[in-house]
């Protein structure tokens, strides 16, 4: 993505220079008038989208907030807009927020040591904790002011996000942080801390589902559509904590699944920063995610109610709540997108409910504001569960979260034409427009009698294009402004909706047969009796104008009882019906975003060098993991057309010598927690937690999914000739070191800092006691733990070193890990010396 972007903009600037030199350029008209802003101009607004939501009544309520001097929300209430003027004011607030830039936000990991967290907050306070004047570049999209220049604005300090611990929202967007010279040091600080795993850059609304789920360290968690992985990271940080004192490894875990294996590998890159073994990454269709039996007695096992304490279904969606970071939404929005995705979303939610254990919670979320993708899915799920699922209210437990209640009724508005028909028509009209433009260009070049200047000719050509667009039946959704006379006049709003090509269906019986592949029965609102029992008002709608965020939807459901026979039958029937709709819908053309939900978080994650070229038989390497293109059948079984790459136990001929060489306590690993990949050459030995081995691997979970990654690298085969075949890996050493009795040294803080020096370090630079212990070791890897942190796997203050053939040592750690370790050391020393602000509170 990066290289193609640079090539496109290189050509733009090249043509700009040609124009300045008087040269003719065919691309002249595509170059922005502001040479300093190479971003594509986008016009904000969509008649269809605006009329759709106005007719749904989302502007009928406003929020009144009370805030303290620091900008924190003390209380808020929803008030009804009783006049057309009030509704118009609320609509303008919504539009202003939807068109504005999205503030950047991030959080400090919950598993970060308290001393390091204080240091990070102290540094953050120094850089962006005060008001500052910043030059803000004009944003593409202001067609009325293309010659606008950058302006100086007074920026508010970083604001704590009240409902997410140790998280912050800035007053700046990511582009400004990345491009503004005044913020260069802060941008570099963010990159270093992110790479070290201390900070995760994540959109504010994206942090809400994990907080709503409220997981505990011992929980088994399923993230059904996990990529790009920011929410997964948030969940993983929780389960990475020890459940009780004395635990040497996590007792809970997260299964992170994504249907697209490429995104699943991007996910592994994101979670590797946390360096936790409590993760199991898979790739399969979430609608057919395998259900594990609650009991393990084979044939005697009852119908499964699932084993997961928490399930997150952050499903693919149309994403119209992301317009602030994805302006293309304004151009591509269609009511059919929501209907096309409804069946997929409901199918994923149904399987998520089946995977949830009794007493567990299922969180359903989207980045859409469309009730067809939100409340309609939740209502259908509640209807099918026959009382086994209940919506849970969580607003009162999340201070500062301004979330509007869910809708109990909505209108079904859809286009008569399918997406494919709309696309075909657009292509046809686009071809006509291109032919018309070509005629004008040829005329401009050959007609020497033309008295108009180049600018006048361009204006005339654009005027002709506008005439063509006005005759285009989709023109109303591209250029026409939505300017209702009164938002209280429902008849006028209905006429505006109909003028944009949408039709309202009061009941499912009104839907014509050709549209029933999209507008299914579950899209319609609940009956009055169902409204009173469903409590859809407990759903949470996050509107952009309420907290200066993107649009989002969250619903938390608790599984209060096992599914009875009727509920199970309804689930099966509904799943089959949805699958039939999906298969039929393929012929009508799917929206592109149905396949994969893309967001700005994934744009910051790019494949490393290992993932560029595919080898023979569809195999390549991504971040050290063997990658294969497995096929998952609809029954959840793995296709045998491609070889398996599951985790398999380490053979005795490999493990026994390692156990002797490093003094590994056999009792600690009696359950076979070391594994290799089946299709590998056993170059890497992985450490798996007892919980993952017992709950997943021993239950033959690998037979039904494509396994992408799990555990941490514990040992890596040596490339040098020495006594041991394998050396210790820094990635998993914090979990292995507590169980080692040989080749492990406990060092004081001075010796530990000396170990962190770059390059080869002579042994004489250490204390006498350290020298004595190192010289007693043969050539090969050994471990150095900081005194006082020997058994603390959360702090990760342990290093893998190499005893050289000469009288020297060197660390076997990446530079990012070294930087992170040095940050921890500085925090420990400064805290003990009392150099951080008095009282130990360095927070903003």
ZAMARGU-4260 file (C-alpha; in steps of 0.2 Angstrom, whole numbers, plus 5000, padded with zeros to 4 digits):
<rodrens>
0) 5000/5000/5000 | 5014/5012/5005 | 5024/5010/4988 | 5009/5012/4977 | 5003/5027/4987
5) 5020/5035/4984 | 5020/5031/4966 | 5003/5039/4963 | 5008/5055/4972 | 5025/5056/4964
10) 5016/5056/4947 | 5005/5070/4954 | 5019/5081/4959 | 5029/5077/4943 | 5014/5084/4933
15) 5013/5099/4944 | 5031/5103/4940 | 5027/5100/4921 | 5013/5113/4922 | 5024/5126/4931
20) 5037/5124/4917 | 5023/5127/4904 | 5023/5108/4898 | 5006/5100/4893 | 5000/5086/4905
25) 4986/5074/4902 | 4985/5073/4921 | 4984/5091/4924 | 4966/5091/4930 | 4969/5078/4943
30) 4982/5088/4952 | 4976/5096/4968 | 4978/5115/4968 | 4986/5114/4984 | 5003/5106/4980
35) 5006/5103/4999 | 4991/5092/5001 | 4993/5077/4990 | 4977/5069/4997 | 4962/5065/4986
40) 4948/5078/4988 | 4932/5070/4995 | 4916/5079/4996 | 4907/5075/5012 | 4888/5072/5011
45) 4877/5059/5004 | 4858/5062/5001 | 4853/5044/5003 | 4863/5042/5019 | 4857/5058/5027
50) 4839/5055/5022 | 4839/5037/5028 | 4845/5042/5045 | 4834/5057/5047 | 4819/5046/5042
55) 4824/5033/5055 | 4823/5047/5068 | 4841/5047/5075 | 4840/5066/5077 | 4825/5066/5088
60) 4835/5065/5104 | 4850/5075/5110 | 4862/5074/5125 | 4865/5086/5139 | 4881/5084/5148
65) 4889/5091/5164 | 4908/5091/5163 | 4921/5096/5176 | 4935/5108/5174 | 4946/5094/5166
70) 4933/5090/5153 | 4927/5074/5161 | 4909/5069/5160 | 4901/5070/5177 | 4883/5066/5172
75) 4872/5067/5156 | 4854/5064/5151 | 4845/5062/5135 | 4832/5075/5130 | 4819/5074/5117
80) 4820/5087/5103 | 4803/5094/5103 | 4804/5106/5088 | 4810/5106/5070 | 4824/5119/5075
85) 4830/5107/5089 | 4831/5092/5077 | 4840/5102/5064 | 4853/5108/5077 | 4856/5090/5082
90) 4857/5085/5064 | 4870/5098/5061 | 4880/5092/5076 | 4879/5075/5069 | 4885/5081/5052
95) 4899/5092/5059 | 4906/5077/5069 | 4904/5065/5054 | 4914/5076/5043 | 4927/5081/5056
100) 4944/5073/5058 | 4945/5058/5070 | 4955/5062/5086 | 4969/5049/5089 | 4969/5039/5105
105) 4979/5026/5113 | 4980/5016/5129 | 4994/5010/5141 | 4994/4991/5142 | 4985/4985/5158
110) 4999/4972/5160 | 5012/4986/5161 | 5022/4987/5178 | 5015/5002/5188 | 5032/5010/5190
115) 5034/5010/5171 | 5016/5016/5168 | 5020/5031/5180 | 5035/5035/5170 | 5026/5034/5153
120) 5012/5045/5160 | 5025/5057/5166 | 5033/5058/5149 | 5016/5060/5141 | 5011/5074/5152
125) 5027/5083/5147 | 5024/5081/5128 | 5005/5084/5126 | 4999/5087/5144 | 4997/5106/5141
130) 4988/5117/5128 | 4999/5120/5113 | 4998/5130/5096 | 4999/5118/5081 | 4998/5121/5063
135) 4984/5111/5056 | 4983/5107/5037 | 4967/5109/5028 | 4958/5093/5025 | 4953/5086/5008
140) 4935/5088/5005 | 4932/5107/5006 | 4927/5110/4988 | 4922/5127/4992 | 4939/5132/4998
145) 4952/5122/4988 | 4965/5136/4990 | 4964/5135/5009 | 4980/5136/5019 | 4986/5128/5035
150) 4980/5138/5051 | 4986/5139/5068 | 4975/5132/5082 | 4976/5130/5100 | 4975/5112/5104
155) 4968/5105/5121 | 4979/5093/5131 | 4978/5074/5131 | 4962/5069/5139 | 4960/5053/5150
160) 4946/5041/5143 | 4936/5039/5159 | 4929/5022/5155 | 4945/5013/5150 | 4959/5013/5162
165) 4976/5021/5157 | 4969/5027/5140 | 4970/5044/5132 | 4962/5054/5118 | 4971/5068/5109
170) 4964/5083/5101 | 4974/5079/5085 | 4971/5066/5071 | 4984/5053/5066 | 4989/5063/5050
175) 4994/5079/5060 | 5004/5069/5073 | 5013/5060/5059 | 5017/5076/5048 | 5018/5090/5060
180) 5037/5094/5064 | 5032/5101/5082 | 5025/5084/5086 | 5040/5074/5079 | 5047/5069/5096
185) 5030/5064/5102 | 5027/5053/5086 | 5044/5045/5089 | 5040/5042/5107 | 5023/5034/5102
190) 5032/5022/5089 | 5045/5016/5101 | 5033/5013/5115 | 5021/5004/5103 | 5034/4993/5096
195) 5040/4989/5114 | 5022/4983/5118 | 5019/4996/5132 | 5006/5006/5121 | 4993/5002/5109
200) 4986/5015/5097 | 4968/5011/5096 | 4952/5021/5092 | 4942/5026/5107 | 4926/5016/5102
205) 4936/5001/5098 | 4941/5000/5117 | 4923/4998/5122 | 4918/4980/5118 | 4933/4972/5129
210) 4928/4984/5143 | 4910/4979/5142 | 4914/4961/5142 | 4924/4964/5158 | 4935/4948/5157
215) 4945/4940/5171 | 4962/4932/5171 | 4956/4914/5172 | 4943/4916/5158 | 4942/4907/5141
220) 4938/4920/5128 | 4934/4919/5110 | 4936/4933/5098 | 4926/4928/5082 | 4932/4941/5070
225) 4948/4947/5078 | 4959/4955/5065 | 4968/4967/5065 | 4969/4964/5083 | 4968/4979/5094
230) 4953/4972/5104 | 4961/4955/5105 | 4977/4964/5112 | 4965/4972/5125 | 4958/4955/5130
235) 4975/4946/5130 | 4982/4959/5142 | 4969/4954/5155 | 4971/4935/5154 | 4990/4937/5154
240) 4989/4941/5172 | 4991/4927/5185 | 4975/4921/5192 | 4982/4920/5209 | 4999/4922/5218
245) 5012/4910/5214 | 5006/4906/5196 | 5020/4905/5184 | 5009/4906/5168 | 4992/4912/5163
250) 4977/4901/5167 | 4965/4909/5154 | 4967/4911/5136 | 4960/4920/5120 | 4956/4911/5104
255) 4958/4924/5091 | 4949/4919/5074 | 4948/4928/5057 | 4940/4921/5041 | 4954/4928/5031
260) 4970/4920/5034 | 4980/4935/5028 | 4972/4946/5041 | 4975/4932/5054 | 4994/4933/5051
265) 4993/4952/5052 | 4984/4949/5069 | 4999/4938/5075 | 5010/4954/5072 | 4999/4964/5083
270) 4998/4952/5097 | 5017/4948/5097 | 5021/4964/5105 | 5012/4958/5121 | 5023/4943/5122
275) 5010/4932/5130 | 5007/4913/5127 | 4989/4914/5131 | 4984/4916/5113 | 4978/4903/5100
280) 4976/4911/5083 | 4964/4902/5070 | 4957/4905/5053 | 4940/4898/5049 | 4923/4905/5044
285) 4915/4912/5060 | 4898/4905/5055 | 4905/4887/5056 | 4917/4890/5071 | 4918/4873/5080
290) 4908/4870/5096 | 4918/4861/5109 | 4909/4849/5121 | 4907/4854/5139 | 4911/4836/5144
295) 4926/4826/5138 | 4919/4809/5139 | 4917/4806/5121 | 4900/4798/5116 | 4893/4802/5133
300) 4895/4821/5130 | 4879/4831/5130 | 4874/4844/5117 | 4887/4857/5120 | 4883/4874/5127
305) 4900/4880/5123 | 4915/4882/5135 | 4919/4901/5133 | 4917/4913/5147 | 4917/4928/5135
310) 4914/4929/5117 | 4916/4944/5106 | 4907/4945/5089 | 4914/4961/5082 | 4906/4957/5065
315) 4910/4963/5047 | 4899/4978/5044 | 4895/4992/5032 | 4906/5004/5043 | 4896/5020/5040
320) 4901/5025/5058 | 4919/5027/5052 | 4917/5041/5040 | 4929/5052/5050 | 4943/5040/5046
325) 4936/5033/5030 | 4928/5047/5019 | 4925/5035/5005 | 4909/5030/5015 | 4901/5046/5009
330) 4902/5040/4991 | 4899/5022/4993 | 4885/5021/5006 | 4870/5011/5000 | 4855/5005/5011
335) 4858/4988/5002 | 4875/4986/5011 | 4866/4984/5028 | 4854/4971/5021 | 4868/4962/5012
340) 4877/4960/5028 | 4863/4956/5040 | 4862/4938/5036 | 4881/4936/5039 | 4881/4946/5055
345) 4866/4936/5062 | 4874/4919/5057 | 4890/4924/5066 | 4880/4930/5082 | 4871/4914/5082
350) 4887/4903/5082 | 4894/4915/5095 | 4879/4912/5107 | 4882/4893/5104 | 4900/4894/5109
355) 4896/4904/5125 | 4894/4894/5141 | 4879/4896/5153 | 4883/4911/5164 | 4895/4918/5151
360) 4893/4934/5140 | 4892/4937/5122 | 4896/4955/5116 | 4890/4960/5098 | 4897/4975/5090
365) 4898/4985/5074 | 4905/5001/5068 | 4889/5005/5059 | 4874/5016/5064 | 4861/5006/5054
370) 4848/4997/5064 | 4847/4983/5051 | 4865/4978/5056 | 4862/4982/5075 | 4846/4980/5084
375) 4838/4969/5070 | 4852/4956/5073 | 4851/4957/5092 | 4832/4955/5091 | 4833/4940/5080
380) 4846/4932/5092 | 4835/4935/5107 | 4819/4928/5098 | 4828/4912/5093 | 4836/4909/5110
385) 4818/4907/5118 | 4824/4916/5134 | 4841/4909/5136 | 4849/4925/5131 | 4846/4942/5140
390) 4852/4959/5136 | 4863/4967/5150 | 4864/4985/5155 | 4882/4991/5158 | 4881/5010/5156
395) 4881/5013/5175 | 4897/5003/5177 | 4907/5014/5164 | 4908/5032/5170 | 4910/5044/5156
400) 4903/5033/5143 | 4890/5042/5134 | 4879/5029/5125 | 4862/5031/5118 | 4849/5018/5121
405) 4845/5005/5107 | 4831/5007/5095 | 4815/4997/5098 | 4808/5000/5081 | 4815/5006/5064
410) 4810/5008/5046 | 4815/4996/5032 | 4821/5006/5018 | 4830/4998/5003 | 4833/5001/4984
415) 4824/4992/4971 | 4839/4987/4962 | 4853/4975/4968 | 4871/4981/4971 | 4876/4972/4955
420) 4863/4982/4945 | 4869/4998/4953 | 4887/4994/4949 | 4883/4990/4931 | 4873/5006/4928
425) 4887/5016/4936 | 4900/5008/4924 | 4889/5011/4909 | 4887/5030/4914 | 4905/5031/4918
430) 4910/5025/4901 | 4898/5038/4893 | 4907/5051/4904 | 4924/5046/4899 | 4919/5046/4881
435) 4912/5064/4883 | 4928/5070/4891 | 4939/5062/4878 | 4929/5072/4865 | 4931/5088/4874
440) 4950/5085/4876 | 4952/5081/4857 | 4942/5097/4853 | 4953/5107/4865 | 4969/5101/4856
445) 4963/5103/4838 | 4952/5118/4838 | 4964/5132/4835 | 4949/5144/4833 | 4943/5142/4851
450) 4944/5159/4859 | 4942/5153/4877 | 4957/5151/4889 | 4962/5134/4896 | 4953/5139/4912
455) 4937/5144/4903 | 4938/5128/4893 | 4940/5117/4909 | 4925/5126/4917 | 4914/5123/4901
460) 4919/5105/4901 | 4915/5103/4920 | 4898/5112/4917 | 4894/5099/4903 | 4899/5085/4915
465) 4887/5092/4928 | 4873/5091/4915 | 4877/5073/4912 | 4878/5070/4930 | 4861/5078/4933
470) 4854/5066/4920 | 4862/5052/4929 | 4849/5043/4940 | 4862/5041/4954 | 4866/5060/4954
475) 4855/5063/4970 | 4867/5053/4981 | 4883/5061/4974 | 4880/5080/4973 | 4863/5084/4980
480) 4863/5092/4997 | 4851/5086/5010 | 4841/5101/5015 | 4824/5096/5022 | 4812/5110/5026
485) 4807/5102/5042 | 4813/5087/5051 | 4796/5086/5059 | 4787/5083/5043 | 4788/5064/5040
490) 4779/5065/5024 | 4792/5077/5017 | 4806/5065/5023 | 4797/5050/5016 | 4797/5059/4999
495) 4815/5063/5000 | 4819/5045/5004 | 4809/5039/4989 | 4817/5052/4978 | 4834/5044/4981
500) 4827/5027/4975 | 4823/5019/4992 | 4807/5011/4996 | 4799/5008/5013 | 4793/4990/5017
505) 4781/4990/5032 | 4780/4971/5033 | 4790/4957/5026 | 4774/4953/5016 | 4777/4969/5006
510) 4794/4964/5001 | 4794/4958/4982 | 4801/4941/4979 | 4816/4947/4970 | 4822/4957/4985
515) 4819/4943/4998 | 4837/4937/4996 | 4842/4953/5005 | 4827/4960/5015 | 4824/4944/5026
520) 4811/4943/5039 | 4823/4945/5053 | 4827/4963/5047 | 4810/4969/5053 | 4807/4976/5071
525) 4800/4966/5085 | 4781/4965/5089 | 4775/4976/5104 | 4775/4960/5115 | 4793/4957/5110
530) 4798/4975/5113 | 4793/4973/5132 | 4803/4957/5134 | 4819/4961/5123 | 4824/4977/5132
535) 4833/4983/5116 | 4835/5000/5125 | 4850/4991/5134 | 4860/4991/5118 | 4872/5005/5117
540) 4873/5017/5103 | 4889/5028/5102 | 4886/5043/5091 | 4900/5053/5084 | 4894/5070/5091
545) 4893/5064/5109 | 4911/5060/5114 | 4920/5066/5098 | 4923/5048/5092 | 4917/5037/5078
550) 4900/5029/5077 | 4898/5012/5086 | 4886/5000/5092 | 4888/4988/5107 | 4876/4975/5114
555) 4880/4963/5129 | 4870/4947/5131 | 4871/4935/5145 | 4867/4917/5143 | 4856/4913/5158
560) 4851/4895/5154 | 4855/4881/5142 | 4846/4881/5125 | 4831/4870/5126 | 4825/4859/5112
565) 4815/4872/5103 | 4829/4885/5104 | 4841/4873/5097 | 4829/4868/5083 | 4826/4887/5079
570) 4845/4890/5079 | 4848/4876/5066 | 4833/4881/5055 | 4839/4900/5056 | 4857/4895/5052
575) 4851/4885/5037 | 4840/4898/5031 | 4854/4912/5032 | 4866/4900/5023 | 4854/4898/5009
580) 4851/4917/5008 | 4870/4919/5007 | 4872/4907/4994 | 4859/4914/4983 | 4865/4932/4987
585) 4882/4928/4979 | 4873/4929/4962 | 4867/4946/4965 | 4884/4954/4969 | 4890/4957/4987
590) 4897/4973/4994 | 4916/4972/4994 | 4916/4975/5013 | 4906/4960/5016 | 4922/4949/5013
595) 4933/4958/5025 | 4930/4972/5037 | 4945/4985/5035 | 4948/4999/5046 | 4962/5011/5049
600) 4970/5000/5062 | 4974/4987/5049 | 4982/5000/5038 | 4996/5003/5051 | 5001/4984/5051
605) 5010/4979/5035 | 5018/4962/5031 | 5036/4960/5035 | 5049/4954/5023 | 5046/4936/5027
610) 5029/4937/5019 | 5033/4944/5002 | 5035/4929/4992 | 5026/4913/4992 | 5035/4896/4991
615) 5031/4880/4983 | 5014/4871/4987 | 5007/4888/4994 | 5019/4889/5009 | 5027/4905/5015
620) 5034/4912/5031 | 5026/4926/5041 | 5034/4932/5056 | 5043/4915/5059 | 5027/4905/5057
625) 5024/4893/5043 | 5009/4899/5033 | 4998/4887/5023 | 4982/4890/5013 | 4970/4878/5022
630) 4952/4876/5016 | 4938/4875/5029 | 4923/4866/5024 | 4905/4872/5029 | 4904/4858/5042
635) 4919/4865/5051 | 4931/4851/5046 | 4948/4855/5038 | 4951/4850/5020 | 4965/4837/5017
640) 4970/4845/5001 | 4984/4854/5009 | 4996/4847/5023 | 4992/4850/5041 | 5003/4862/5052
645) 4996/4858/5069 | 5006/4859/5086 | 5013/4842/5090 | 5023/4836/5106 | 5041/4837/5106
650) 5050/4820/5104 | 5060/4813/5119 | 5076/4813/5109 | 5075/4832/5108 | 5067/4837/5125
655) 5077/4825/5136 | 5094/4833/5132 | 5087/4850/5134 | 5080/4846/5151 | 5097/4840/5157
660) 5107/4854/5149 | 5096/4868/5156 | 5090/4859/5172 | 5072/4861/5168 | 5060/4854/5181
665) 5051/4839/5174 | 5037/4841/5186 | 5033/4859/5180 | 5031/4853/5162 | 5024/4835/5165
670) 5009/4839/5153 | 5020/4841/5138 | 5019/4860/5136 | 5033/4861/5123 | 5027/4858/5105
675) 5033/4860/5087 | 5024/4863/5071 | 5019/4847/5061 | 5025/4853/5045 | 5041/4861/5051
680) 5059/4855/5052 | 5058/4857/5071 | 5069/4872/5071 | 5058/4881/5084 | 5051/4873/5100
685) 5035/4882/5107 | 5029/4884/5125 | 5010/4881/5127 | 5001/4885/5142 | 4993/4871/5152
690) 4975/4878/5149 | 4977/4879/5130 | 4984/4861/5130 | 4970/4854/5140 | 4955/4864/5134
695) 4960/4865/5115 | 4974/4853/5109 | 4969/4838/5120 | 4951/4841/5113 | 4957/4839/5095
700) 4952/4857/5092 | 4966/4858/5079 | 4957/4845/5068 | 4943/4858/5064 | 4952/4874/5061
705) 4967/4881/5053 | 4980/4884/5066 | 4989/4900/5063 | 4999/4903/5079 | 5000/4900/5098
710) 5012/4900/5112 | 5029/4908/5112 | 5046/4902/5106 | 5055/4894/5120 | 5070/4886/5111
715) 5077/4889/5094 | 5090/4878/5085 | 5108/4883/5087 | 5117/4889/5071 | 5134/4887/5080
720) 5143/4871/5085 | 5141/4870/5104 | 5136/4857/5117 | 5117/4861/5116 | 5107/4859/5100
725) 5095/4872/5105 | 5097/4889/5113 | 5085/4898/5124 | 5073/4911/5115 | 5070/4928/5122
730) 5052/4927/5117 | 5047/4914/5129 | 5061/4915/5142 | 5051/4924/5155 | 5040/4908/5156
735) 5054/4895/5155 | 5067/4904/5166 | 5058/4901/5183 | 5059/4882/5180 | 5077/4882/5175
740) 5090/4877/5188 | 5106/4877/5177 | 5113/4891/5166 | 5104/4904/5175 | 5111/4919/5184
745) 5103/4931/5196 | 5111/4948/5193 | 5110/4965/5203 | 5104/4980/5194 | 5122/4986/5189
750) 5126/4969/5181 | 5109/4968/5172 | 5112/4985/5165 | 5129/4980/5159 | 5121/4965/5150
755) 5111/4978/5140 | 5126/4986/5132 | 5126/4984/5113 | 5139/4972/5105 | 5151/4960/5114
760) 5154/4964/5132 | 5170/4958/5140 | 5167/4948/5156 | 5179/4959/5166 | 5166/4973/5165
765) 5155/4964/5178 | 5156/4962/5196 | 5167/4948/5203 | 5152/4937/5208 | 5145/4938/5191
770) 5161/4935/5182 | 5164/4919/5193 | 5147/4912/5187 | 5149/4916/5169 | 5166/4909/5167
775) 5160/4893/5175 | 5148/4891/5159 | 5153/4883/5143 | 5149/4892/5126 | 5131/4893/5123
780) 5115/4902/5129 | 5111/4906/5147 | 5099/4917/5156 | 5101/4932/5167 | 5087/4938/5179
785) 5086/4954/5188 | 5087/4951/5207 | 5070/4952/5215 | 5061/4948/5198 | 5066/4930/5196
790) 5049/4922/5196 | 5039/4937/5190 | 5034/4932/5172 | 5023/4948/5170 | 5038/4960/5173
795) 5049/4951/5160 | 5065/4957/5167 | 5075/4942/5161 | 5088/4942/5147 | 5095/4928/5135
800) 5114/4930/5134 | 5127/4921/5124 | 5143/4915/5132 | 5156/4918/5118 | 5171/4907/5115
805) 5182/4921/5121 | 5181/4929/5138 | 5165/4939/5133 | 5146/4939/5132 | 5132/4947/5122
810) 5113/4948/5122 | 5102/4938/5110 | 5088/4951/5110 | 5081/4963/5097 | 5084/4981/5098
815) 5065/4985/5102 | 5066/4973/5117 | 5082/4981/5123 | 5074/4998/5122 | 5059/4991/5132
820) 5070/4984/5145 | 5080/5000/5147 | 5063/5009/5149 | 5059/4997/5163 | 5076/4999/5171
825) 5074/5018/5171 | 5057/5017/5179 | 5063/5006/5193 | 5078/5017/5197 | 5068/5033/5196
830) 5054/5027/5207 | 5066/5020/5220 | 5075/5037/5220 | 5059/5047/5221 | 5062/5057/5205
835) 5044/5055/5198 | 5032/5068/5204 | 5029/5068/5223 | 5015/5056/5228 | 5020/5044/5214
840) 5006/5050/5203 | 5013/5056/5186 | 4997/5054/5177 | 4989/5068/5167
</rodrens>
